[in-house]
Amino acid sequence: MTRGEITGDYQRFNAADQSAFRRWLTVNTVTGAVAIFALIALTAVYSSGSGSMQKEPTPVHAEAH
């Protein structure tokens, strides 16, 4: 299916079908954006634990008696 066919099909929809399609498209766009945001947030949280958030090594002091 080419871009022109998709546009032509949309234009042939009646007003109710066009409205339903726009709602469907909006819901899917918002859902996709939320999913991408969640994946980015999870990646940021879990990748920070293995990088800059590492614990500093504790210096070992030997006492001479």
Protein Blocks (a to p, Z undefined) as FASTA:
>chain_A
ZZklmmmmmmmpcfklmmmmmmmmmmmmmmmmmmmmmmmmmmmmmmmmmmmmpccddddd
dddZZ
